Amino acid sequence: MLETSTISVVIPYLNSPVPLIDQLKKLIIHADKNELRKIYIVDGGNISETKSLLSENNLQSDKIVLIENPHKFTPQALNAGTKAALDDGATVVQYFGAHGGFSSNFFTELPALFEKYNYASILTPSKGFTESVNGFQKAVQFFSLSKLGRNWNKTHNIKKAIEGFGSGGFAAKKEVFEKTGLFDEKYIKNQDNEFIYRAVKNGFRVITVPEIKIYYETRASISKLINQNYYYGMYVSLDPKIYGLKQNAPFLFYFSLIGCIVLGLLFKTQNLNLMSDLFLYTAVTVSLVYYFTIFVESLRFLIKEGVSALHLLYLFPLIHIVYAAGTLSGYIRRLFGRKF
């Protein structure tokens, strides 16, 4: 059976002091009980300020290791933390963000879960959400659960283990890194998806388990949400086959819709009215079906969850458009050989 003391946690961190403090307070409890080998905080900010922050909040522990991340980006942080953990003898690396949280039984259950699901080398916990601070953030949670959104309903409060769906706060055995390598640092966003994709191609199985849970903090402001989804969309273009049709759907939908409108107008200028009407009516019909579907989905959440769901009426099209714009930007960058 896996020993608890060989599990290490890696946390990429950049200028989020309150969430980090909350996360560490919970992790140190498990470290003190020898359920964790080390907690690696990979800091993309001012490491001296972070040391002071830990000291001011009485978070000193020989289990906490601070690593500087001059690149500031997440994949470099994950790689630096993973290398340090493996070099120090960790046999399992668990990833957390500075934001969010995890269930109280997480590290008491994790070793037994690797034994229970011994055919899997990567375990992903069931997803939950942190408490929302406003109606907008609550609606973003609804978007994350919806099939029209991120479709996390498959891994939200699940009752039985599910094959696949590894991303975010997963735990991976040492053998996965030995064969698959580390995170691809081109992927400033979506690096977890890309890593899992390679791991599966190398024959490792991923299981999402119901016994433990992570709590994800969705964006609470529209500007942060737009920025997040634009870059998520952009990095899909680096290797579309990794993400499949769903992640490319916003780009394909709006590209096709705009294409129908442009072709319809071009045919109109050539007095080809039949062809013009065909493309323009197709664009109108598809748009109506799309917005009707959004209305029905928003109404479903409104009935079930309350008035916060009204935000979905604009959140669905907004996020889809921003995500599609990010993907288009990524393809243009690739076409002209620009760096991401």
SULQUIHU-V63003 format. One record per residue. RES is the residue in one small letter. BURIAL is 1 if it has 9 or more other C-alpha atoms within 8 Angstrom, else 0. Layout:
# SULQUIHU-V63003
res,burial
RES,BURIAL
RES,BURIAL
This chain:
# SULQUIHU-V63003
res,burial
m,0
l,0
e,0
t,1
s,1
t,1
i,1
s,1
v,1
v,1
i,1
p,1
y,1
l,0
n,0
s,1
p,0
v,0
p,1
l,1
i,1
d,0
q,1
l,1
k,1
k,0
l,1
i,1
i,0
h,1
a,1
d,0
k,0
n,1
e,1
l,1
r,1
k,1
i,1
y,1
i,1
v,1
d,1
g,1
g,1
n,0
i,1
s,0
e,0
t,1
k,1
s,0
l,1
l,1
s,1
e,0
n,0
n,0
l,1
q,0
s,0
d,0
k,1
i,1
v,1
l,1
i,1
e,1
n,1
p,0
h,0
k,1
f,1
t,1
p,1
q,1
a,1
l,1
n,1
a,1
g,1
t,1
k,0
a,0
a,1
l,1
d,0
d,0
g,0
a,1
t,1
v,1
v,1
q,1
y,1
f,1
g,1
a,1
h,1
g,1
g,1
f,1
s,1
s,0
n,0
f,1
f,1
t,1
e,1
l,1
p,1
a,1
l,1
f,1
e,1
k,0
y,0
n,0
y,0
a,1
s,1
i,1
l,1
t,1
p,1
s,1
k,1
g,1
f,1
t,1
e,0
s,1
v,0
n,0
g,1
f,1
q,1
k,1
a,1
v,1
q,1
f,1
f,1
s,1
l,1
s,1
k,0
l,0
g,1
r,1
n,1
w,1
n,1
k,0
t,1
h,1
n,1
i,1
k,0
k,0
a,1
i,1
e,0
g,0
f,1
g,1
s,1
g,0
g,1
f,1
a,1
a,1
k,1
k,1
e,0
v,1
f,1
e,0
k,0
t,1
g,0
l,0
f,1
d,1
e,0
k,0
y,1
i,1
k,0
n,1
q,1
d,1
n,1
e,1
f,1
i,1
y,1
r,1
a,1
v,1
k,0
n,0
g,0
f,1
r,1
v,1
i,1
t,1
v,1
p,1
e,0
i,1
k,1
i,1
y,1
y,1
e,0
t,1
r,1
a,1
s,0
i,0
s,0
k,1
l,1
i,1
n,0
q,0
n,1
y,1
y,1
y,1
g,1
m,1
y,1
v,1
s,1
l,1
d,0
p,1
k,0
i,0
y,1
g,0
l,0
k,0
q,1
n,1
a,0
p,1
f,1
l,1
f,0
y,1
f,0
s,0
l,1
i,1
g,0
c,1
i,1
v,0
l,1
g,1
l,1
l,1
f,1
k,1
t,0
q,0
n,0
l,1
n,0
l,0
m,1
s,1
d,1
l,1
f,1
l,1
y,0
t,1
a,1
v,0
t,0
v,1
s,1
l,0
v,0
y,0
y,0
f,0
t,0
i,1
f,1
v,0
e,1
s,1
l,1
r,0
f,1
l,1
i,0
k,0
e,0
g,0
v,0
s,1
a,1
l,1
h,1
l,1
l,1
y,0
l,1
f,1
p,0
l,0
i,1
h,1
i,1
v,1
y,1
a,1
a,1
g,1
t,1
l,1
s,1
g,1
y,1
i,0
r,1
r,1
l,0
f,0
g,0
r,0
k,0
f,0
